[in-house]
Amino acid sequence: MSANPPAFSPLTEGESLFYKDSTHEIVSAVAYLAGVPKRIFENEYEPPKLESYQRLEQDKNARIIRNLCQVRTAIQRNFRAINEKMRTEYKSLFTLPEYVPSECINQLSADGISFVKKSSIRLAQHIVEINRILTDRINNCKHLFPLWINWTYIRELFLMPDGLSEAGTKAASQLYYANLSYYPYQVYLNWVPSDKGNILYNDKKFVTLLYQEHEDAFQDYHLVTDAGTGVKRGIYDFLDESRRTVVVVDCENSDPYKLCATLNGLEPDRLEKISKVILFDDVHTVDAWRVLESHTPLPVEHVMIERIKQNKSLVDIRLATGVCHEFYRSQADSFILVSSDSDYWGLISSLPEARFLVMVEHDKCGPDMKAALQKSSIFYCYIDDFYTGGLEELKREVLFKEISARLDKIDINAYTLLADALRAARMEMTPTEQQRFYEKHLRQMSLRVSEDGKVIFELKKK
């Protein structure tokens, strides 16, 4: 393989603006699986991130796909030279490290994978066998990608068209070799080659092009975008200038998922300046606040506030008194206020000695509040702008809790079911018969979910 990847076409001014502030989670995973050289990950100016490489290197399934792709690319790039060596010098792939990376073959062997069959006497048949293993194993890497991306589109990147026939491998290899500069870092992917620049430039560009390849359109750009450097610099400057910072959250007027994304999107060493997060929560807010602590590195205090009058929340007054307590009794000098409620301007203006940074949401914070903050030179930012594509674990935990709570309310007793059925059928069974029927059929009952979501109970009838 060539020592250096090709120089990609530079982005236009419009593209640079559209793709700015993107994440690199998806492209790093694709680059690793496709076999992009490690040196690319080690170059801080290249999109694929080294931390992704190091994490995926510990995943056996990911490692197998990467090594198979690297060997396949090496064979395609050097097919003529390898084939000549095999024909005239009776060489094998194991004895041609100048063309096929021996470390990949050795790692595949250590992971229990062999793509060289005794019946394979032609080089193209090795590619066919690699394609077969990739087809069988690529789904083992589905867990590496978030639920929101179309896995079918990702999967097809690693499957060579008609790759289980020699004719298919020849056509794909010829297309690849003739258009090397249009493939990312010159590694093979099932991609229609064209001058799109580096398709692995960042997540926003990649998913846009990926969906276009399938005559589809990606819409959820908030899942591949992070807050800009200016926003994070403003937060870091605030933290650097503080002695003790407390995050106070109005749970009624904030989104728990966006807040989690915001806190997790900050550099760990900067988070050390935050002593704790205090959640001021009403009994009627969502359960996600109750599990936030396990999804952020910061200590969390959860203040649950009962209502005296059912139509009147006391969150705002309790938050205000909580800030005063932290300022006067706990020596906190700086507060990150998470709320879009303009009522808190009274709190901010009444504590001129304290420093405030306000985190709001685009659709909830009105122009008057933002104007007041700007006039007083108080930095504010939007928690909507932070990368939310990595919140699957939090969302899954909250959904499991909500679904489990609803399932617990479903009261179906198998003995009662049997007794009702006997009465309706006007049938008599001895206690022994009933117990045997129960053990054989009702205790073995299963359920399935239809395509339209209907839950169907099925009896074991034999």
Secondary structure, 3 states (H helix, E strand, C coil): CCCCCCCCCCCCHHHHHHHCCECCHHHHHHHHHHCCCHHHHHCCCCCCCHHHHHHHCCCHHHHHHHHHHHHHHHHHHCHHHHHHHHHHCCCCHHHCCCCCCHHHHHHHHHCCCCCCCCCCCCHHHHHHHHHHHHHHHHHHHHHHCCCCCCHHHHHHCCCCCCCCCHHHHHHHHHHHHHCHHHCHHHCCCCCCCCCCCCCCCCHHHHHHHHHHHCCCCCCCHHHHECCCHHHHHHHHHHHHCCCCEEEEEEHHHCCHHHHHHHHHCCCHHHHCCEEEEEEEEECCCCCHHHHHHHHCCCCEEEEEECCCCCCCCCHHHHHHHHHHHHHHCCCCCEEEEECCCHHHHHHHHHCCCCEEEEEECCCCCCHHHHHHHHHCCCCEEEHHHCCCCCCHHHHHHHHHHHHHHHHHCCCCCHHHHHHHHHHHHCCCCCHHHHHHHHHHHHCCCEEEECCCCCEEEECCCC
